Amino acid sequence: MDEKYFRAIYDSYFEDICRFLNYYSHDLFLIEEIVQDVFVNLWRDRDTKDIQYIKTYLLRSAHNKMVNALRDRNNRDSLLNKWVQQQFEDQQGQDCVDIDDFLIQLQKALNDLPARCREVFALGYLGKLSYKEIAETQKISIKTVDNQMQLAMKKIREYFQSH
């Protein structure tokens, strides 16, 4: 496969694959990252793969990468939720703090968060919404939700370490 043929394939199928992946996620950053990865792999493996139906190959590759990305995101979210719960339980058990005092300190830590970050965190941990649900209600990307949640956790940890 030469560069001209590859460029023609890229130009022909890039938008189709993006639309296809949009059924799985509306995170444009994630979609474009996956599509780019599919084409990079196609170029890298151009001499070793014998592909008869290029569109089928591209769509299947994109689908597999999207499923893996969504699974990894769900696993990461689940682990983060478990970690937060464990941290709260450990904090309560180690320091034998008064739960009322702990909740007051937690509220102060939450109040110190930037407004958007506090709102996203509240929806996720207090409202028990998934990242996807938060992204849809706030009209932001799932990646932005992830970034805001990570920022909130970092700021809350720093608050408790300094108090």
Order of alpha helices (4+ residues) and beta strands (2+ residues): alpha-alpha-alpha-alpha-alpha-alpha-alpha
